[in-house]
């Protein structure tokens, strides 16, 4: 649905090639959708730190960048994080297991007055709630943000786990509504309503998870309009779709951008994981489906492969190579040069 607001800010996007999108592609989509700014990050399956760095240095009025922890041991992870924070990344995207197993990452973020965005793997962020509360209390200029609704679950958790209630009540804890179609609808609706009541419109933000939402056959318009089921007022909608993100993310003091000089090539640490596209299925014209199967069955060696692998081969042959434009220059101009 069309939603008229004065400013839309996307609080969660992925950048990086070859898995996600380039900053140039992201900007083109944002302009068409009237999205003024975005907080962006890479991921362990595509640790393109140079793309994120290029985005917020080339277009600082449009992008705020978060990094990720990378490394084979604590010493290397700490070096990667320090390099990102020196280069102007505003914080880190963490998993629930990062908070649980490597709480010292929060200290690195806190010492930089940074942002900890926690996504996935923990219902209501319950296992890390005490650690996150400690982080917020020890670092009074740091922020903690729960991505993907901060782990949808039964709202009864707030009564059963007092530390969870305390975390969600903290004035520097925020939640991002994103990835809504992957959660069980009844659970998500009750959880989202609880967050609206408990956290309030002044501490929740909208995030697209672009380009991953495209993998689910979702549109930006549908993702933006999902919140309308809760009947926000004009003031609440404005806060949710941009006002809160502007105040919390873009109006806060930002670290000075510097050169991105990393201890190793981040792509050497890539976690290999298939892109889970069309988790709800891909609807095709039935004649097209028949043509696809027929073409696959007539290929030599069909029994040694799958229809999915055959389709991947067709796409690989048909699609142009990804344009990296300014990103290659960012990598070769000292972006992955080990420090002396």
C-alpha positions in Angstrom: 0.0 0.0 0.0 1.1 3.6 -0.5 2.1 5.4 2.7 2.6 9.1 2.7 5.2 10.3 5.1 7.7 13.2 5.0 10.8 11.0 5.5 11.5 7.3 5.3 14.7 5.9 6.7 15.6 2.2 6.4 17.2 1.1 9.6 18.5 -2.2 8.2 20.0 -3.1 4.8 22.7 -5.4 3.6 25.4 -4.2 1.2 28.2 -6.2 -0.5 28.9 -8.2 -3.5 28.6 -10.8 -4.8 25.7 -11.9 -2.5 23.8 -8.7 -1.8 23.8 -5.3 -3.5 26.2 -2.5 -4.4 25.8 0.9 -2.8 24.9 2.3 -6.2 22.1 -0.2 -6.7 20.9 0.4 -3.1 20.8 4.2 -3.7 18.9 3.8 -7.0 16.2 1.7 -5.2 16.1 4.1 -2.3 15.5 7.1 -4.6 12.7 5.3 -6.4 11.1 4.4 -3.0 11.6 7.9 -1.5 13.9 6.4 1.2 16.2 9.2 2.3 18.8 7.3 4.4 19.7 3.8 5.5 21.8 2.0 8.1 23.8 -0.7 6.2 26.0 -3.7 7.1 27.7 -6.7 5.4 27.3 -10.3 6.7 29.5 -13.2 7.4 28.5 -14.9 4.1 29.5 -11.7 2.2 32.0 -9.8 4.4 32.3 -6.9 1.9 33.5 -4.3 4.4 34.9 -2.2 1.5 31.4 -1.8 0.1 29.9 -0.5 3.3 32.9 1.7 3.9 32.6 3.1 0.3 28.9 3.8 0.9 29.2 5.9 4.1 32.3 7.7 2.9 31.0 8.5 -0.6 27.5 9.3 0.6 27.7 10.2 4.3 24.3 12.0 4.1 22.6 8.8 2.9 24.4 5.9 4.7 25.4 4.9 8.2 27.6 1.8 8.3 27.9 -1.1 10.8 30.6 -3.7 10.6 30.8 -7.4 11.6 33.1 -9.4 13.8 35.5 -11.5 11.7 38.5 -13.6 12.6 39.8 -17.1 13.4 40.5 -16.3 17.0 39.8 -13.5 19.6 43.0 -11.6 18.7 42.2 -11.5 15.0 38.5 -10.6 15.7 39.6 -7.7 18.0 41.9 -6.5 15.3 39.2 -6.6 12.6 36.7 -4.8 14.9 39.3 -2.1 15.9 40.1 -1.5 12.2 36.4 -1.0 11.3 35.8 1.3 14.2 38.9 3.4 13.3 37.6 3.6 9.7 34.3 5.2 10.8 31.9 2.2 11.2 29.4 3.2 13.8 29.2 -0.1 15.5 28.7 -3.8 14.8 25.9 -6.2 13.7 26.1 -9.1 16.1 24.3 -12.4 16.5 22.8 -13.7 19.7 25.7 -16.1 19.9 28.2 -13.3 19.6 26.6 -11.6 22.7 26.6 -14.9 24.6 30.0 -16.2 23.7 32.0 -13.0 23.0 30.7 -10.3 25.3 34.0 -8.5 25.0 32.8 -7.4 21.5 30.3 -5.2 23.4 33.2 -3.5 25.2 34.9 -2.6 22.0 31.6 -1.1 20.7 31.0 0.7 24.0 34.4 2.2 24.2 33.7 3.7 20.8 30.3 5.0 21.9 28.9 2.7 19.2 25.8 0.8 18.2 25.2 -2.9 18.8 22.6 -4.4 16.4 21.7 -7.9 17.5 19.9 -10.1 15.0 18.6 -13.6 15.1 18.9 -16.7 17.2 17.4 -15.7 20.6 13.8 -15.3 21.5 13.3 -12.0 23.1 17.1 -11.6 23.3 16.6 -13.5 26.6 20.0 -15.3 26.8 21.9 -12.0 26.2 19.6 -9.7 28.2 21.8 -9.4 31.3 24.9 -8.9 29.2 23.2 -6.2 27.1 21.9 -4.4 30.2 25.5 -4.4 31.6 26.7 -3.0 28.2 24.1 -0.1 28.3 24.8 0.7 32.0 28.6 0.7 31.6 28.6 2.7 28.3 26.1 5.6 28.6 26.5 6.8 25.0 26.1 3.3 23.4 22.9 1.9 21.9 21.5 -1.7 21.7 19.1 -2.5 18.9 17.2 -5.7 18.5 16.8 -6.5 14.8 14.0 -8.6 13.3 11.6 -7.6 16.0 14.2 -8.5 18.7 13.3 -12.2 18.5 9.5 -12.8 18.3 8.2 -15.1 21.0 5.3 -15.4 23.5 4.9 -12.1 25.3 4.7 -14.0 28.6 8.5 -14.0 28.5 8.4 -10.5 30.0 6.8 -11.9 33.2 8.9 -15.0 33.3 12.3 -13.3 32.6 12.6 -10.0 34.5 15.9 -9.1 32.8 14.2 -9.2 29.4 11.6 -6.8 30.7 14.3 -4.5 32.1 16.2 -4.6 28.8 13.2 -3.7 26.7 12.3 -0.9 29.1 15.8 0.7 28.9 15.7 4.1 27.1 18.7 3.2 24.9 17.3 -0.1 23.7 15.5 0.0 20.4 13.8 -2.6 18.1 13.6 -2.8 14.3 10.6 -4.3 12.6 12.0 -6.4 9.7 11.7 -9.8 8.2 8.0 -10.0 9.1 7.0 -12.6 6.5 9.3 -15.3 7.9 7.7 -15.4 11.3 4.6 -17.3 12.3 1.9 -14.7 11.8 -0.1 -15.1 15.0 3.1 -15.1 17.1 4.5 -12.1 15.3 1.3 -10.1 15.6 1.0 -10.6 19.3 4.7 -9.9 19.8 4.7 -6.8 17.7 1.6 -5.4 19.5 3.4 -6.1 22.8 6.5 -4.2 21.6 4.4 -1.2 20.5 2.8 -1.1 24.0 6.0 -1.9 25.9 8.7 -0.2 23.9 6.6 2.5 22.3 6.7 4.1 18.9 9.6 6.3 19.9 11.9 3.3 20.2 10.9 1.1 17.2 12.1 1.6 13.7 11.4 0.2 10.2 14.0 -1.9 8.3 13.7 -3.5 4.9 16.4 -6.2 5.1 17.0 -5.3 1.4 18.0 -7.1 -0.7 16.9 -10.2 1.2 13.3 -9.2 1.2 13.4 -9.5 -2.6 14.4 -13.1 -2.2 11.0 -13.6 -0.5 9.2 -11.9 -3.5 8.3 -8.9 -1.2 8.2 -5.3 -2.3 9.4 -2.3 -0.4 5.8 -0.9 -0.5 4.4 -4.0 1.2 7.2 -4.0 3.8 6.6 -0.3 4.6 2.8 -0.8 4.8 2.9 -3.9 7.0 2.6 -1.8 10.1 -0.7 -0.3 9.1 -2.5 -3.3 10.7 -1.8 -1.6 14.1 -3.5 1.6 13.0 -0.7 4.1 13.9 -1.6 7.7 14.1 0.2 10.1 11.7 2.6 11.0 14.4 3.4 7.4 15.3 3.8 6.4 11.6 6.2 9.3 11.1 8.3 8.2 14.0 8.3 4.6 13.0 9.2 5.2 9.3 11.9 7.8 9.8 11.7 10.1 12.7 13.1 7.8 15.3 15.9 6.6 13.0 16.8 10.1 12.3 16.9 11.1 15.9 18.6 7.9 17.2 20.9 6.9 14.3 21.7 9.9 12.1 21.5 12.8 14.6 23.9 11.2 17.0 27.6 12.1 16.8 29.3 10.0 14.1 32.8 8.7 14.1 35.2 10.3 11.7 35.7 8.3 8.6 39.2 7.0 7.9 41.0 4.6 5.7 39.9 1.0 5.9 43.1 -0.9 6.7 42.3 -4.5 7.7 44.6 -7.2 9.2 43.6 -9.7 6.4 41.3 -10.0 3.4 37.8 -10.4 4.9 36.8 -12.7 2.0 39.2 -15.3 3.3 36.9 -15.6 6.3 33.7 -15.9 4.3 31.1 -18.3 5.8 29.8 -20.3 2.8 26.0 -20.6 2.9 23.5 -20.9 0.1 21.2 -17.9 -0.6 17.8 -19.2 0.6 15.7 -17.6 -2.0 11.9 -17.9 -2.3 11.3 -19.7 1.0 7.6 -19.5 0.4 7.9 -21.0 -3.1 8.2 -19.4 -6.5 5.0 -19.1 -8.4 5.5 -19.6 -12.2 3.1 -19.8 -15.1 2.3 -23.5 -15.3 3.5 -23.7 -19.0 6.8 -22.1 -18.0 7.2 -24.7 -15.2 6.6 -27.5 -17.8 9.1 -26.0 -20.2 11.7 -25.8 -17.5 11.3 -29.4 -16.4 11.3 -30.6 -20.1 14.5 -28.8 -20.8 16.1 -30.2 -17.7 15.0 -33.8 -18.5 16.4 -33.6 -22.0 19.9 -32.6 -20.8 22.6 -35.2 -20.7 23.4 -36.4 -17.1 20.0 -35.2 -15.7 20.0 -38.0 -13.1 23.3 -36.7 -11.7 21.9 -33.2 -10.9 18.8 -31.5 -9.6 16.3 -29.1 -11.2 17.6 -26.4 -8.9 21.2 -26.8 -10.1 20.0 -26.8 -13.7 18.1 -23.5 -13.1 21.1 -22.0 -11.4 23.2 -22.9 -14.5 20.6 -21.2 -16.8 20.7 -18.1 -14.7 24.5 -18.0 -14.5 24.7 -18.2 -18.3 22.0 -15.6 -18.9 22.8 -12.9 -16.3 25.5 -10.2 -16.8 28.4 -10.0 -14.4 27.9 -7.8 -11.4 29.2 -4.3 -11.8 31.4 -3.3 -8.9 32.2 0.3 -10.2 33.9 2.1 -7.3 34.2 -0.8 -5.0 37.2 -2.4 -6.6 39.0 0.8 -6.2 38.1 0.9 -2.5 39.6 -2.5 -2.0 42.8 -2.0 -3.9 43.5 1.5 -2.4 44.8 0.0 0.9 41.4 -1.4 1.9 42.7 -4.8 2.7 46.4 -4.0 3.3 47.7 -5.4 6.5 48.8 -2.8 9.0 52.6 -2.4 9.4 
